[in-house]
Amino acid sequence: MGSLLIAGTTSDAGKTTVVTGLCRWLARQGVRVAPYKAQNMSNNSMVCADGAEIGRAQWIQAVAAGAEPEAAMNPVLLKPGSDRRSHVVLMGEPWGELTARGFLTERAELAKAAFAAYDDLASRYDVVISEGAGSPTEINLRQSDYVNMGLAQHIQAPVVVVGDIDRGGVFASMFGTVALLDAADQALISGFLVNKFRGDASLLQPGIDMLTSATGRPTYGVLPWLPELWLDSEDALDVPVRRTSGSAEVLSIAVVRFPRISNFTDLDALAVEPTNSVFFTTSPAEVRDADLLVLPGSRATVSDLEWLRSMGLAEAVAGRVAAGRPVLGICGGYQLLGGAISDPHGVEGGGEHTGLGLLPVATVFAAEKVLARPARTAYEIHHGVATVVGEAAEFPGGCRVGNTWGTIWHGLLDDDARRHAFLTEVAELTGKPAPDGTVSFAALRESRLDRLADAIDEYVDTAALMKLIEHGPTASPFIPPGAPKTV
Ligand SMILES: NC(=O)CC[C@H](N)C(=O)O
């Protein structure tokens, strides 16, 4: 049984990518490997075959590993509904709401479930590759941590710290990440990975050598800047944007960037077509002018509806619909295109609301969350049950009136035939090019996972890393000052 925890000097250092690449690389060596992240904070999630909801990143990592995605791979998922509150999904199911403060007191229960999930996975797989969150050296949170060093201590796993060299300061942050941990935690930090490097590797080498001598720990590899290795978009909203200048040759797709946007991985399927240019926007002019407008999923339909109105975007959407110009609403975006929105159980703050009235649809928020896989690529994650209450044509998971489409399903456009048919119709309406029908979303994802594993193979000392995974941490020196005293 082998184990490794990939931590990061910062968020966005590339932990998710590295874990994904390692999962695919290990799977290729014939290793039965599972990904794991004790706690993920994201509004991008996925429904597993057994109905459990997990973070989208862990789902993709499982796909990379050739393992069946399951709740234990991401036992705690926090879905932020506001800056201070999160909806908690525990072992794939809704658990309740947590405030930033309440979180400290509830952590023990979540930690227990997360460790049990890890132990269960570890009993069924040869290797588990865990992903930390943020930095392992958030010294104010160390005591109640179960995602980074708290987890590493529980499982006695070696930890490799990934740093983003593109942002600069990578040596100082790697050194500091080790030096501000106590001796027991430092003993598990086994080395580093430099990520997002562009430039001349020979210029970097002296720095790597100095880091080794300053910390007594090796750097396992230097991964190059690989922006083309897009996976499903992660939490950074800038990821899926593939903007080519407003050319007559492409179909421009504006996606409203709701403050509580969720499951925006739906846009990846649109972005894979070279005939499309997909971009996020909050501008009424862009909403008006794009060839296709998408209202994506939302964690908080009612408050994003209010926001849409306050931004002057509601009129822009209505103007498009009146002019017969294409609009697609997905899940929360579908709900708010409809009329009545009622929230009798206070799921989203309660009350009766009125949507944009552009589709004959009424939504009632149910206390129970719907988690379902209604079709091959489609999945449902919502409380609001949308019912067609007037004249409308059929559309999978929703309905259509004129050139306004809505669906409660996510992932609908991951289905190549459906995406091609939908875009061909939009292209006919707008006089823009239609997709040629050759792009396979699943094949593209597979090839990217493979190229990520190729990069691991090429740029990482995989022999040394395998040794670490199999045999655990080796003795590394203590770097003063260690964990600062609480004051
Ligand atoms: N995934 C979504 O867009 C969810 C929409 C809405 N917040 C609901 O729960 O029904």
The ligand as an SDF file (V2000), in Angstrom:
LIG
                    3D

 10  9  0  0  0  0  0  0  0  0999 V2000
  -26.8160   23.5130  -10.2470 N   0  0  0  0  0  0  0  0  0  0  0  0
  -27.6050   24.5750  -10.1940 C   0  0  0  0  0  0  0  0  0  0  0  0
  -27.5510   25.4660  -11.0430 O   0  0  0  0  0  0  0  0  0  0  0  0
  -28.5020   24.6790   -8.9920 C   0  0  0  0  0  0  0  0  0  0  0  0
  -29.6190   25.6730   -9.1300 C   0  0  0  0  0  0  0  0  0  0  0  0
  -30.3060   26.0270   -7.8330 C   0  0  0  0  0  0  0  0  0  0  0  0
  -29.4010   26.6490   -6.8890 N   0  0  0  0  0  0  0  0  0  0  0  0
  -30.9530   24.7980   -7.2220 C   0  0  0  0  0  0  0  0  0  0  0  0
  -30.4550   24.2590   -6.2550 O   0  0  0  0  0  0  0  0  0  0  0  0
  -31.9470   24.3570   -7.7030 O   0  0  0  0  0  0  0  0  0  0  0  0
  1  2  1  0
  2  3  2  0
  2  4  1  0
  4  5  1  0
  5  6  1  0
  6  7  1  0
  6  8  1  0
  8  9  2  0
  8 10  1  0
M  END
$$$$
